[in-house]
């Protein structure tokens, strides 16, 4: 790649280090796909093995699930706007939309915690059955990833406040946006293959 191309591309791609780090993160996401594929496969194998625990259709609440989905998918949109603002060179715009993204993510986590507590009160826990164990591991792993993403983004906001937009900070913001969009895609699969199917059986 020519030096002109390095200078004229998006800020996060203007150094070879930035390009290599972004490529490395795509490889990391490949490993994450393997992880979640394994969890989905385990869930599919154990589907319906509820023993004496409640059935998923008895506990899954469409309203709560739709709110969670709306919050997370909207956060993906606002995350995209934050990258647009970053490429415009607007630290204020980037920071504002990234904070909105984090608030939506926190809202999602709040509803997920409420959901888990509700299920526990109704007799569905990790120990209740093979099915519920696989459900909590799958949904909980996704929720843990969202939590880590929020913590990571908060650290980036502190760096942005201190250093502003540089090839390093822009690269980090871009990488976390990839991570966040990945989690949204995983949630779409959870929403369809876990909740929607679980509600009708």
DRENMARMAR-556294 format. One record per residue (C-alpha): residue number from 1; residue in three letters; y, x, z. Coordinates in pm, 1 decimal, always signed. Last residue first. Layout:
// residues N
(NUM; "Ala"; (Y; X; Z))
...
This chain:
// residues 201
(201; "Unk"; (-2475.8; -4325.1; +2177.7))
(200; "Unk"; (-2133.8; -4419.5; +2043.5))
(199; "Unk"; (-1905.6; -4236.2; +2285.6))
(198; "Unk"; (-2105.8; -3911.9; +2274.0))
(197; "Unk"; (-2065.9; -3889.2; +1896.1))
(196; "Unk"; (-1687.5; -3909.6; +1927.0))
(195; "Unk"; (-1673.3; -3683.6; +2232.0))
(194; "Unk"; (-1909.3; -3398.4; +2149.5))
(193; "Unk"; (-1930.9; -3348.6; +1771.8))
(192; "Unk"; (-1587.4; -3485.5; +1680.0))
(191; "Unk"; (-1364.5; -3376.4; +1968.1))
(190; "Unk"; (-1554.8; -3051.8; +2023.7))
(189; "Unk"; (-1523.2; -2963.7; +1653.1))
(188; "Unk"; (-1151.2; -3042.6; +1659.4))
(187; "Unk"; (-1126.8; -2835.8; +1979.2))
(186; "Unk"; (-1267.8; -2530.4; +1802.4))
(185; "Unk"; (-997.6; -2566.3; +1536.8))
(184; "Unk"; (-730.3; -2584.7; +1806.4))
(183; "Unk"; (-872.2; -2274.9; +1975.4))
(182; "Unk"; (-849.1; -2086.5; +1645.3))
(181; "Unk"; (-487.3; -2195.7; +1603.7))
(180; "Unk"; (-410.5; -2045.3; +1945.7))
(179; "Unk"; (-583.0; -1715.3; +1868.4))
(178; "Unk"; (-403.4; -1681.0; +1536.3))
(177; "Unk"; (-75.2; -1754.2; +1715.9))
(176; "Unk"; (-168.9; -1488.2; +1973.0))
(175; "Unk"; (-197.8; -1236.7; +1691.7))
(174; "Unk"; (+140.1; -1332.0; +1544.7))
(173; "Unk"; (+309.7; -1294.7; +1883.3))
(172; "Unk"; (+151.3; -953.0; +1934.5))
(171; "Unk"; (+256.8; -837.0; +1588.6))
(170; "Unk"; (+610.4; -958.6; +1650.1))
(169; "Unk"; (+621.4; -765.7; +1977.6))
(168; "Unk"; (+507.5; -441.5; +1812.3))
(167; "Unk"; (+714.0; -463.1; +1491.1))
(166; "Unk"; (+1015.3; -538.5; +1713.2))
(165; "Unk"; (+1177.8; -864.8; +1818.5))
(164; "Unk"; (+1344.3; -842.3; +2158.8))
(163; "Unk"; (+1251.4; -576.8; +2413.5))
(162; "Unk"; (+1300.9; -735.0; +2755.8))
(161; "Unk"; (+1304.8; -1107.4; +2679.8))
(160; "Unk"; (+1036.9; -1058.3; +2415.0))
(159; "Unk"; (+820.6; -870.5; +2664.8))
(158; "Unk"; (+853.4; -1151.8; +2919.2))
(157; "Unk"; (+763.4; -1406.1; +2651.7))
(156; "Unk"; (+462.1; -1193.1; +2563.5))
(155; "Unk"; (+340.2; -1203.1; +2923.5))
(154; "Unk"; (+373.2; -1582.9; +2918.8))
(153; "Unk"; (+177.6; -1591.6; +2592.5))
(152; "Unk"; (-115.5; -1403.0; +2748.3))
(151; "Unk"; (-125.2; -1638.4; +3045.4))
(150; "Unk"; (-126.3; -1939.5; +2812.9))
(149; "Unk"; (-397.0; -1788.3; +2594.2))
(148; "Unk"; (-611.9; -1710.8; +2898.2))
(147; "Unk"; (-587.7; -2074.1; +3006.6))
(146; "Unk"; (-674.1; -2195.6; +2655.2))
(145; "Unk"; (-976.6; -1963.9; +2653.9))
(144; "Unk"; (-1084.7; -2102.4; +2990.7))
(143; "Unk"; (-1054.7; -2455.4; +2852.9))
(142; "Unk"; (-1278.1; -2361.9; +2559.6))
(141; "Unk"; (-1534.0; -2212.8; +2795.8))
(140; "Unk"; (-1510.3; -2524.6; +3013.1))
(139; "Unk"; (-1574.5; -2757.0; +2719.4))
(138; "Unk"; (-1888.4; -2567.7; +2618.2))
(137; "Unk"; (-2013.6; -2482.5; +2969.1))
(136; "Unk"; (-1933.2; -2832.0; +3097.3))
(135; "Unk"; (-2117.6; -2998.8; +2810.0))
(134; "Unk"; (-2421.4; -2769.4; +2828.1))
(133; "Unk"; (-2458.9; -2837.5; +3200.0))
(132; "Unk"; (-2406.5; -3209.6; +3138.9))
(131; "Unk"; (-2695.5; -3217.4; +2892.7))
(130; "Unk"; (-2930.5; -3008.5; +3105.7))
(129; "Unk"; (-2880.0; -3243.1; +3397.9))
(128; "Unk"; (-2683.4; -3302.8; +3717.4))
(127; "Unk"; (-2630.6; -2939.2; +3820.6))
(126; "Unk"; (-2323.0; -2875.2; +3608.2))
(125; "Unk"; (-2184.5; -3207.7; +3724.7))
(124; "Unk"; (-2194.9; -3574.8; +3625.4))
(123; "Unk"; (-2215.8; -3803.1; +3929.9))
(122; "Unk"; (-1914.3; -4028.3; +3876.0))
(121; "Unk"; (-1697.1; -3820.0; +4107.6))
(120; "Unk"; (-1790.5; -3512.4; +3905.2))
(119; "Unk"; (-1692.4; -3686.7; +3583.2))
(118; "Unk"; (-1351.2; -3773.7; +3725.5))
(117; "Unk"; (-1295.0; -3415.1; +3842.0))
(116; "Unk"; (-1381.7; -3287.2; +3493.4))
(115; "Unk"; (-1144.4; -3533.4; +3326.1))
(114; "Unk"; (-856.3; -3452.8; +3560.7))
(113; "Unk"; (-909.4; -3082.3; +3486.8))
(112; "Unk"; (-907.8; -3161.3; +3112.8))
(111; "Unk"; (-592.8; -3370.7; +3148.3))
(110; "Unk"; (-410.3; -3086.9; +3322.2))
(109; "Unk"; (-540.5; -2833.1; +3072.3))
(108; "Unk"; (-396.2; -3034.4; +2783.3))
(107; "Unk"; (-62.3; -3063.5; +2960.3))
(106; "Unk"; (-62.1; -2688.2; +3015.1))
(105; "Unk"; (-119.0; -2638.5; +2643.1))
(104; "Unk"; (+169.5; -2872.8; +2563.1))
(103; "Unk"; (+389.6; -2673.7; +2800.9))
(102; "Unk"; (+275.1; -2349.7; +2637.8))
(101; "Unk"; (+364.1; -2473.2; +2289.6))
(100; "Unk"; (+706.5; -2584.8; +2412.7))
(99; "Unk"; (+756.5; -2234.2; +2555.0))
(98; "Unk"; (+658.3; -2084.8; +2218.6))
(97; "Unk"; (+902.3; -2315.9; +2045.5))
(96; "Unk"; (+1191.9; -2202.6; +2262.1))
(95; "Unk"; (+1102.3; -1833.3; +2255.6))
(94; "Unk"; (+1073.0; -1821.4; +1877.7))
(93; "Unk"; (+1398.3; -2012.1; +1830.6))
(92; "Unk"; (+1582.0; -1785.7; +2074.2))
(91; "Unk"; (+1434.2; -1469.9; +1922.2))
(90; "Unk"; (+1547.8; -1580.6; +1577.7))
(89; "Unk"; (+1456.2; -1320.4; +1316.2))
(88; "Unk"; (+1372.9; -1580.0; +1053.4))
(87; "Unk"; (+1017.0; -1450.3; +1067.3))
(86; "Unk"; (+1010.9; -1525.6; +1439.4))
(85; "Unk"; (+1142.5; -1876.3; +1378.3))
(84; "Unk"; (+857.2; -1944.6; +1135.2))
(83; "Unk"; (+611.8; -1803.2; +1389.8))
(82; "Unk"; (+753.9; -2041.1; +1652.7))
(81; "Unk"; (+720.3; -2330.7; +1407.0))
(80; "Unk"; (+349.1; -2254.9; +1371.6))
(79; "Unk"; (+310.5; -2261.9; +1748.6))
(78; "Unk"; (+484.6; -2599.7; +1748.4))
(77; "Unk"; (+223.7; -2732.5; +1505.0))
(76; "Unk"; (-67.2; -2587.4; +1704.8))
(75; "Unk"; (+84.2; -2738.2; +2019.2))
(74; "Unk"; (+79.9; -3076.7; +1846.1))
(73; "Unk"; (-292.5; -3033.1; +1789.1))
(72; "Unk"; (-344.2; -2952.6; +2158.3))
(71; "Unk"; (-136.4; -3238.6; +2295.6))
(70; "Unk"; (-271.4; -3498.1; +2052.2))
(69; "Unk"; (-630.8; -3397.1; +2122.3))
(68; "Unk"; (-581.4; -3419.1; +2497.3))
(67; "Unk"; (-414.9; -3759.3; +2457.9))
(66; "Unk"; (-701.0; -3878.4; +2236.7))
(65; "Unk"; (-959.8; -3760.3; +2490.2))
(64; "Unk"; (-782.6; -3938.8; +2774.4))
(63; "Unk"; (-757.5; -4264.8; +2582.2))
(62; "Unk"; (-1115.1; -4252.3; +2452.3))
(61; "Unk"; (-1262.7; -4212.9; +2803.3))
(60; "Unk"; (-1603.2; -4042.0; +2806.0))
(59; "Unk"; (-1792.6; -4158.9; +3114.0))
(58; "Unk"; (-2040.6; -4429.1; +3011.4))
(57; "Unk"; (-2081.9; -4296.0; +2659.1))
(56; "Unk"; (-2174.9; -3958.6; +2805.2))
(55; "Unk"; (-2472.4; -4112.4; +2987.5))
(54; "Unk"; (-2469.4; -4098.8; +3366.1))
(53; "Unk"; (-2713.0; -3863.0; +3545.3))
(52; "Unk"; (-3076.8; -3952.4; +3605.2))
(51; "Unk"; (-3208.4; -3713.8; +3337.3))
(50; "Unk"; (-2917.5; -3654.7; +3095.8))
(49; "Unk"; (-3120.1; -3490.9; +2822.0))
(48; "Unk"; (-2934.6; -3674.0; +2545.2))
(47; "Unk"; (-2800.2; -3361.5; +2377.8))
(46; "Unk"; (-2980.4; -3048.6; +2498.1))
(45; "Unk"; (-3043.3; -2906.5; +2150.1))
(44; "Unk"; (-2697.2; -3005.7; +2028.2))
(43; "Unk"; (-2527.3; -2853.6; +2333.5))
(42; "Unk"; (-2715.9; -2527.0; +2283.0))
(41; "Unk"; (-2609.6; -2519.6; +1917.7))
(40; "Unk"; (-2248.1; -2585.0; +2014.5))
(39; "Unk"; (-2259.3; -2303.1; +2271.2))
(38; "Unk"; (-2411.1; -2062.8; +2017.7))
(37; "Unk"; (-2151.0; -2156.4; +1758.3))
(36; "Unk"; (-1883.9; -2100.1; +2023.9))
(35; "Unk"; (-1995.0; -1742.7; +2081.3))
(34; "Unk"; (-2049.5; -1664.8; +1711.6))
(33; "Unk"; (-1702.0; -1796.4; +1631.0))
(32; "Unk"; (-1563.8; -1576.1; +1907.8))
(31; "Unk"; (-1724.5; -1273.0; +1743.4))
(30; "Unk"; (-1550.1; -1362.2; +1417.7))
(29; "Unk"; (-1227.6; -1402.9; +1613.3))
(28; "Unk"; (-1265.8; -1039.5; +1720.1))
(27; "Unk"; (-1293.7; -938.6; +1353.6))
(26; "Unk"; (-970.2; -1125.5; +1282.8))
(25; "Unk"; (-822.3; -938.1; +1578.5))
(24; "Unk"; (-915.4; -605.9; +1425.1))
(23; "Unk"; (-739.9; -700.7; +1103.3))
(22; "Unk"; (-426.9; -784.0; +1304.7))
(21; "Unk"; (-450.3; -452.0; +1487.0))
(20; "Unk"; (-499.4; -262.7; +1159.5))
(19; "Unk"; (-197.9; -426.0; +996.7))
(18; "Unk"; (+21.0; -358.5; +1299.0))
(17; "Unk"; (-87.4; +3.1; +1312.6))
(16; "Unk"; (-11.9; +38.4; +941.1))
(15; "Unk"; (+341.5; -75.9; +1013.6))
(14; "Unk"; (+539.7; -350.2; +843.0))
(13; "Unk"; (+281.8; -625.2; +896.8))
(12; "Unk"; (+434.6; -785.7; +1210.4))
(11; "Unk"; (+778.8; -776.7; +1049.8))
(10; "Unk"; (+671.2; -981.3; +748.8))
(9; "Unk"; (+668.3; -777.0; +427.4))
(8; "Unk"; (+955.5; -584.8; +270.4))
(7; "Unk"; (+924.7; -250.8; +450.7))
(6; "Unk"; (+549.8; -213.0; +413.6))
(5; "Unk"; (+565.6; -321.6; +51.7))
(4; "Unk"; (+828.6; -57.7; -17.8))
(3; "Unk"; (+615.0; +206.8; +158.1))
(2; "Unk"; (+341.8; +134.4; -92.8))
(1; "Unk"; (+0.0; +0.0; +0.0))
